[in-house]
Amino acid sequence: MAGRFAPRPPRAAVRGGIPRQPPAPGRVRVWVPDGPLDLGLVLGPLRRGPGDPTFRTMPDGSVWRASRTPAGPGTLRVTARGGELRGEAWGPGAEWLLERLPRMLGAEDESAAFVPRHRLLALTAHRRPGLRLVRTGLVLESLIPSVLEQKVTTLEAYQAWRLLVRKFGEPAPGPAPGRMCVMPSARTWALIPSWEWHLAGVDNKRASTILRAVRVAARLEEAAGMEPAAAQERLELVSGIGPWTSAETVQRSHGAPDAVTVGDLHLPGIVGFALGGDRYADDAEMLRLLEPYAGQRHRAARLVLLSGRVPGRRAPRMAPRGIERL
């Protein structure tokens, strides 16, 4: 009888009748950059909306990412403290992520090559010295959400990414916060039924583009070792991927400083207004204004966006983002 009243372990320590084990410590790497580095500015472009299952920013300033690396799924936590960056990683992809940590955070980004020729850009660069261009070395994880953003509202694209990754991805390794997930493998993307794309709000054109891309996933991932322009050419061999999508991809996978986004609904007007006072600028005018920054045009556009100097809205807030030019 006494056994019936034996003390039970606390509820928090039991899950499914099996005592919870404390999370295993991850592998750690510490890197000291050679100058200012703003973690939020560097990694921010990888976040696809506030509910992105692969990205999380914590109150302590740390950034968590769940990635599918060539070595397998991995979770990375990056923290900035006293001028140094500390990365801790879990899962089969942990070593791969830590090996490339400095590169991802902009160690190879030649920001000194940018020479501001406009007062607004000079002022913004001075105020944002920690801006570096992220370089993940992973193509599909930037390509697929970029395809989802073609010709729809940003809100719709973020929702589709969130729903598909949570349903078909896998839990992030290690003690990742919340419901973080690693995006599906190429094979899993290829096996998603047509009705699931529909339920996620993805039309047949974008779904078909993703399906064509994942069928040649290995060839596309090889592009991570190419120069950005060559990588864009390879991506654009896939029907449905044009200059807008390829630029959005290599900006993140390659840290491409010159991959300016053309075909966007808002960017030409923003750049035109900031650098030339023309809120109705088109792609041609935007490229003309960015010509003095050849080789660094994407960085110049990032600084324009960070300056906060934008024209008043002429369209609904969540207007279509990418207008693909194939």
Buried (B, 14 or more C-beta within 10 A) or exposed (E): EEEEEEEEEEEEEEEEEEEEEEEEEBBEBEBEBEEEBBBEBBBEBBBBBEBBBBBBBEEEEBBBBBBBBEBBBBBBBBBBEEEEBBBBBBBEBBBBBBBBBBBBBBBEBBBEEBEBEBEBBEBBBEEBEBBBBBBBBBBBBBBBBBBBBBBBBBEBBBBBBBBBBBBBBBBBBBBBEEEBBBBBBBEBBBEBEEEBBEEBBBEEEBBBBBBBBBBBBEBBBEBBEBEBEEBBEBBBEBEBBBBBBBBBBBBBBBBBBBBBBBBBBBBBBBBBBBBBEBBEBEBEBBBBBBEBBEEBBBBBBBBBBBBEBBBEEEEEEEEBBBBBEE
